[in-house]
């Protein structure tokens, strides 16, 4: 079976596209379709840094929570407050 490289497929990422999801007539959510590598690395760094507990160990529950929150922050226009 012949190997196919990514460049032969002719696919190009749409770097600055967003899709809009209408939740209600007053509320719409913008979802980015692509993040640059630098932004992805920042997201991973934030997840790791926020997941250490007060004893210096990585807490798997914090990793899971921070992963979900950071992905929401990075890809959408949704913001959360402490409430």
ZAMIKE-820094 format. One record per atom (N, C-alpha, C, CB): residue in one letter; chain; atom name; z, y, x. Coordinates in steps of 0.2 Angstrom, whole numbers, plus 5000, padded with zeros to 4 digits. Atoms other than C-alpha are relative to their C-alpha. Glycine has a CB too. Layout:
ZAMIKE-820094
SITE   aa   ch   at     up   north   east
SITE    a    A   CA      Z       Y      X
...
This chain:
ZAMIKE-820094
SITE   aa   ch   at     up   north   east
SITE    x    A    N   5000    4994   5004
SITE    x    A   CA   5000    5000   5000
SITE    x    A    C   5000    5006   5004
SITE    x    A   CB   5006    5000   4995
SITE    x    A    N   5001    4994   4996
SITE    x    A   CA   4995    5017   5007
SITE    x    A    C   5006    5005   4998
SITE    x    A   CB   4993    5003   4999
SITE    x    A    N   4995    4995   5001
SITE    x    A   CA   5008    5030   5010
SITE    x    A    C   4997    5007   4998
SITE    x    A   CB   5005    5001   5006
SITE    x    A    N   5002    4993   5002
SITE    x    A   CA   5006    5047   5001
SITE    x    A    C   5005    5005   5002
SITE    x    A   CB   4999    5000   4992
SITE    x    A    N   4996    4995   4998
SITE    x    A   CA   5013    5062   5008
SITE    x    A    C   5001    5005   4995
SITE    x    A   CB   4998    5004   5007
SITE    x    A    N   4999    4994   5005
SITE    x    A   CA   5020    5077   4998
SITE    x    A    C   4995    5005   5000
SITE    x    A   CB   5007    5003   5001
SITE    x    A    N   5005    4995   5000
SITE    x    A   CA   5007    5088   5004
SITE    x    A    C   4993    4998   4997
SITE    x    A   CB   4998    5003   5007
SITE    x    A    N   5006    5002   5003
SITE    x    A   CA   4993    5077   4998
SITE    x    A    C   5000    5000   4992
SITE    x    A   CB   4999    4992   5002
SITE    x    A    N   4999    4999   5008
SITE    x    A   CA   5000    5078   4980
SITE    x    A    C   4998    5007   4998
SITE    x    A   CB   5007    4998   4998
SITE    x    A    N   5002    4994   5002
SITE    x    A   CA   4996    5096   4980
SITE    x    A    C   5005    5004   4995
SITE    x    A   CB   4994    5000   4997
SITE    x    A    N   4995    4996   5004
SITE    x    A   CA   5013    5101   4972
SITE    x    A    C   5003    5005   5003
SITE    x    A   CB   5005    4994   4998
SITE    x    A    N   4997    4995   4998
SITE    x    A   CA   5020    5117   4974
SITE    x    A    C   5006    5003   4996
SITE    x    A   CB   4995    5006   5002
SITE    x    A    N   4994    4998   5005
SITE    x    A   CA   5038    5123   4968
SITE    x    A    C   4999    5007   4998
SITE    x    A   CB   5006    4999   5004
SITE    x    A    N   5000    4994   5004
SITE    x    A   CA   5038    5137   4956
SITE    x    A    C   5006    5004   5002
SITE    x    A   CB   4999    5000   4993
SITE    x    A    N   4994    4997   4997
SITE    x    A   CA   5050    5148   4966
SITE    x    A    C   5004    5005   4996
SITE    x    A   CB   4998    5003   5007
SITE    x    A    N   4997    4994   5004
SITE    x    A   CA   5054    5162   4954
SITE    x    A    C   5000    4999   4993
SITE    x    A   CB   4998    5006   5002
SITE    x    A    N   5000    5001   5007
SITE    x    A   CA   5053    5154   4937
SITE    x    A    C   5006    4998   4997
SITE    x    A   CB   4994    4994   4999
SITE    x    A    N   4994    5001   5004
SITE    x    A   CA   5066    5153   4924
SITE    x    A    C   4998    4998   4993
SITE    x    A   CB   5005    5005   5000
SITE    x    A    N   5001    5001   5007
SITE    x    A   CA   5066    5145   4907
SITE    x    A    C   5006    5002   4996
SITE    x    A   CB   4999    4992   4999
SITE    x    A    N   4995    4998   5004
SITE    x    A   CA   5075    5152   4893
SITE    x    A    C   5001    4996   4994
SITE    x    A   CB   4998    5007   4997
SITE    x    A    N   4998    5004   5006
SITE    x    A   CA   5085    5142   4880
SITE    x    A    C   5004    5004   4995
SITE    x    A   CB   5005    4994   5003
SITE    x    A    N   4997    4996   5005
SITE    x    A   CA   5089    5150   4864
SITE    x    A    C   5006    4996   4996
SITE    x    A   CB   4995    5002   4995
SITE    x    A    N   4995    5003   5003
SITE    x    A   CA   5106    5146   4858
SITE    x    A    C   5001    5002   4993
SITE    x    A   CB   5007    5001   5004
SITE    x    A    N   5000    4997   5006
SITE    x    A   CA   5107    5158   4844
SITE    x    A    C   4996    5006   5000
SITE    x    A   CB   5007    5001   4997
SITE    x    A    N   5004    4994   4999
SITE    x    A   CA   5098    5174   4839
SITE    x    A    C   5002    5005   5005
SITE    x    A   CB   4999    5003   4993
SITE    x    A    N   4997    4995   4996
SITE    x    A   CA   5110    5184   4849
SITE    x    A    C   5001    4997   5007
SITE    x    A   CB   5007    5002   4998
SITE    x    A    N   4999    5003   4993
SITE    x    A   CA   5112    5172   4864
SITE    x    A    C   4995    4995   5003
SITE    x    A   CB   5007    4995   4999
SITE    x    A    N   5005    5004   4997
SITE    x    A   CA   5100    5165   4876
SITE    x    A    C   5002    4998   5007
SITE    x    A   CB   4993    5003   5000
SITE    x    A    N   4998    5002   4994
SITE    x    A   CA   5103    5156   4892
SITE    x    A    C   4994    4999   5005
SITE    x    A   CB   5004    4993   5000
SITE    x    A    N   5006    5000   4996
SITE    x    A   CA   5091    5158   4907
SITE    x    A    C   5002    4994   5005
SITE    x    A   CB   4999    5006   5004
SITE    x    A    N   4999    5006   4996
SITE    x    A   CA   5089    5142   4918
SITE    x    A    C   4995    5000   5006
SITE    x    A   CB   5000    4993   4996
SITE    x    A    N   5004    5000   4994
SITE    x    A   CA   5082    5143   4936
SITE    x    A    C   4997    4993   5001
SITE    x    A   CB   5003    5003   5006
SITE    x    A    N   5004    5006   4999
SITE    x    A   CA   5069    5130   4940
SITE    x    A    C   5000    4998   5007
SITE    x    A   CB   4993    5000   4997
SITE    x    A    N   5000    5001   4992
SITE    x    A   CA   5071    5131   4959
SITE    x    A    C   5006    5004   5003
SITE    x    A   CB   4993    5001   5003
SITE    x    A    N   4996    4996   4996
SITE    x    A   CA   5084    5136   4971
SITE    x    A    C   4998    4999   5007
SITE    x    A   CB   5008    4998   4999
SITE    x    A    N   5001    5001   4993
SITE    x    A   CA   5081    5140   4989
SITE    x    A    C   5005    4996   5004
SITE    x    A   CB   4999    5007   5004
SITE    x    A    N   4995    5004   4996
SITE    x    A   CA   5089    5129   5003
SITE    x    A    C   5006    5004   5001
SITE    x    A   CB   4996    4998   5006
SITE    x    A    N   4994    4996   4998
SITE    x    A   CA   5101    5143   5008
SITE    x    A    C   5005    5000   4994
SITE    x    A   CB   4998    5007   5002
SITE    x    A    N   4996    5000   5005
SITE    x    A   CA   5107    5144   4991
SITE    x    A    C   5004    4994   4998
SITE    x    A   CB   4996    5003   4993
SITE    x    A    N   4998    5006   5001
SITE    x    A   CA   5109    5126   4989
SITE    x    A    C   5006    4998   5005
SITE    x    A   CB   4995    4994   5001
SITE    x    A    N   4995    5001   4995
SITE    x    A   CA   5119    5125   5005
SITE    x    A    C   5006    5004   4999
SITE    x    A   CB   4997    5002   5007
SITE    x    A    N   4995    4996   5002
SITE    x    A   CA   5130    5139   4999
SITE    x    A    C   5004    4997   4994
SITE    x    A   CB   4998    5007   4998
SITE    x    A    N   4996    5004   5006
SITE    x    A   CA   5134    5129   4983
SITE    x    A    C   5004    4994   5003
SITE    x    A   CB   4994    4998   4995
SITE    x    A    N   4996    5006   4997
SITE    x    A   CA   5139    5114   4993
SITE    x    A    C   5006    5002   5004
SITE    x    A   CB   4995    4996   5005
SITE    x    A    N   4994    4997   4996
SITE    x    A   CA   5150    5125   5005
SITE    x    A    C   5005    5002   4995
SITE    x    A   CB   4997    5005   5004
SITE    x    A    N   4995    4998   5005
SITE    x    A   CA   5158    5132   4989
SITE    x    A    C   5004    4994   4997
SITE    x    A   CB   4997    5004   4995
SITE    x    A    N   4997    5006   5003
SITE    x    A   CA   5161    5115   4982
SITE    x    A    C   5005    4997   5005
SITE    x    A   CB   4995    4995   4998
SITE    x    A    N   4995    5003   4995
SITE    x    A   CA   5169    5108   4998
SITE    x    A    C   5006    5004   5001
SITE    x    A   CB   4996    4999   5007
SITE    x    A    N   4994    4996   4999
SITE    x    A   CA   5180    5123   5001
SITE    x    A    C   5005    5001   4994
SITE    x    A   CB   4997    5007   5002
SITE    x    A    N   4995    5000   5006
SITE    x    A   CA   5187    5124   4983
SITE    x    A    C   5003    4993   4999
SITE    x    A   CB   4996    5003   4995
SITE    x    A    N   4998    5007   5002
SITE    x    A   CA   5190    5105   4983
SITE    x    A    C   5006    4998   5004
SITE    x    A   CB   4995    4996   5000
SITE    x    A    N   4995    5002   4996
SITE    x    A   CA   5204    5105   4996
SITE    x    A    C   5007    5001   4996
SITE    x    A   CB   5000    5003   5007
SITE    x    A    N   4993    4999   5003
SITE    x    A   CA   5222    5103   4989
SITE    x    A    C   5005    5003   5005
SITE    x    A   CB   5003    4994   4997
SITE    x    A    N   4996    4997   4996
SITE    x    A   CA   5237    5111   4995
SITE    x    A    C   5003    4996   5006
SITE    x    A   CB   5006    5003   4996
SITE    x    A    N   4998    5004   4994
SITE    x    A   CA   5240    5097   5007
SITE    x    A    C   4995    4998   5005
SITE    x    A   CB   5003    4993   4997
SITE    x    A    N   5006    5000   4996
SITE    x    A   CA   5223    5098   5015
SITE    x    A    C   4996    4994   4999
SITE    x    A   CB   5003    4999   5007
SITE    x    A    N   5005    5006   5002
SITE    x    A   CA   5215    5083   5006
SITE    x    A    C   4995    5002   4995
SITE    x    A   CB   5005    4994   4998
SITE    x    A    N   5005    4999   5005
SITE    x    A   CA   5200    5083   4996
SITE    x    A    C   5002    4996   4994
SITE    x    A   CB   4993    4998   5002
SITE    x    A    N   4998    5003   5006
SITE    x    A   CA   5204    5080   4978
SITE    x    A    C   4993    4998   4996
SITE    x    A   CB   5004    5005   4996
SITE    x    A    N   5006    5002   5003
SITE    x    A   CA   5190    5070   4969
SITE    x    A    C   4999    5003   4993
SITE    x    A   CB   5000    4992   4999
SITE    x    A    N   5001    4997   5007
SITE    x    A   CA   5194    5078   4952
SITE    x    A    C   4998    5007   5001
SITE    x    A   CB   5007    5000   4996
SITE    x    A    N   5002    4993   4998
SITE    x    A   CA   5192    5095   4960
SITE    x    A    C   4993    5000   5002
SITE    x    A   CB   5005    5003   5005
SITE    x    A    N   5007    5000   4998
SITE    x    A   CA   5176    5090   4968
SITE    x    A    C   4995    4999   4994
SITE    x    A   CB   4999    4994   5005
SITE    x    A    N   5004    5001   5006
SITE    x    A   CA   5169    5084   4951
SITE    x    A    C   5000    5007   4996
SITE    x    A   CB   5003    4994   4996
SITE    x    A    N   4999    4994   5004
SITE    x    A   CA   5175    5100   4942
SITE    x    A    C   4996    5006   5004
SITE    x    A   CB   5007    5002   4999
SITE    x    A    N   5003    4994   4996
SITE    x    A   CA   5169    5112   4956
SITE    x    A    C   4992    4999   5001
SITE    x    A   CB   5002    5000   5007
SITE    x    A    N   5007    5001   5000
SITE    x    A   CA   5152    5103   4957
SITE    x    A    C   4997    5002   4994
SITE    x    A   CB   4999    4992   5001
SITE    x    A    N   5003    4997   5006
SITE    x    A   CA   5149    5106   4939
SITE    x    A    C   5000    5007   4999
SITE    x    A   CB   5004    4996   4994
SITE    x    A    N   5000    4992   5001
SITE    x    A   CA   5154    5124   4939
SITE    x    A    C   4995    5003   5005
SITE    x    A   CB   5008    5002   5001
SITE    x    A    N   5004    4997   4996
SITE    x    A   CA   5145    5128   4954
SITE    x    A    C   4992    4999   4999
SITE    x    A   CB   5001    4998   5008
SITE    x    A    N   5007    5001   5003
SITE    x    A   CA   5129    5121   4947
SITE    x    A    C   4998    5004   4995
SITE    x    A   CB   4999    4992   4999
SITE    x    A    N   5001    4996   5006
SITE    x    A   CA   5131    5130   4931
SITE    x    A    C   4999    5008   5003
SITE    x    A   CB   5006    5000   4995
SITE    x    A    N   5000    4993   4997
SITE    x    A   CA   5134    5147   4941
SITE    x    A    C   4993    5001   5004
SITE    x    A   CB   5006    5001   5005
SITE    x    A    N   5006    4999   4996
SITE    x    A   CA   5119    5144   4953
SITE    x    A    C   4994    4999   4996
SITE    x    A   CB   5000    4994   5005
SITE    x    A    N   5006    5001   5004
SITE    x    A   CA   5106    5138   4940
SITE    x    A    C   5000    5004   4993
SITE    x    A   CB   4999    4993   4998
SITE    x    A    N   5000    4997   5007
SITE    x    A   CA   5111    5148   4924
SITE    x    A    C   5003    5007   5001
SITE    x    A   CB   5003    4996   4995
SITE    x    A    N   4996    4994   5000
SITE    x    A   CA   5117    5165   4919
SITE    x    A    C   5006    5000   4996
SITE    x    A   CB   4995    5005   4996
SITE    x    A    N   4994    5001   5004
SITE    x    A   CA   5132    5158   4911
SITE    x    A    C   5006    5002   5005
SITE    x    A   CB   5001    4993   4998
SITE    x    A    N   4994    4998   4996
SITE    x    A   CA   5149    5166   4918
SITE    x    A    C   5006    4998   4996
SITE    x    A   CB   5000    5007   5001
SITE    x    A    N   4994    5002   5003
SITE    x    A   CA   5166    5160   4914
SITE    x    A    C   5006    5004   5002
SITE    x    A   CB   5002    4992   5002
SITE    x    A    N   4994    4996   4998
SITE    x    A   CA   5183    5169   4914
SITE    x    A    C   5006    4995   5000
SITE    x    A   CB   5001    5006   4995
SITE    x    A    N   4994    5004   5000
SITE    x    A   CA   5200    5163   4917
SITE    x    A    C   5003    4997   4993
SITE    x    A   CB   5006    5004   5004
SITE    x    A    N   4998    5002   5007
SITE    x    A   CA   5203    5161   4898
SITE    x    A    C   4997    4994   4999
SITE    x    A   CB   4999    5006   4995
